[in-house]
């Protein structure tokens, strides 16, 4: 699986979060198995998607909030684990830990991109005042293209740099840490289910209090 293909898939999934569609393909339970299947290890992709889905189940973009790109966490971690150490549980957890900083870095870049969109919006408004409705189409299209290009280039950077980091770190980690990472493969889903269950209880208590 080439870095250009995984970058293209990642850019499409990132676009689905806020820019276009809302088809829910960005959810980890969907995008991670797809990458795992293309990389030849769909089981690792599916399990990684479950873990990310449970831990970031509240990462839903609403209003002006900028949430972390959970599809990036899923895609990067699955790609590294399935490409360089397929079937190894410790490698899957290492890929997950390595992908999180990249996703939070992209969140910062996404915020800068939204500030650029504000400038495009002002430009569109100036065109509307002059009865140039063509500005609306140009503004929407240019914002979408810039969003996809930004995500694609960042995926290229993350996959290239992260692949080197993944291989180097995986080669020097001592055996007791690798053993701990392998055990975390079984413990993280349990912790994720606990987090999701606690969230559901909070919602039930909130609904019950609102009904009083």
Beta strands, then each sheet from edge to edge (+ up, - down):
end
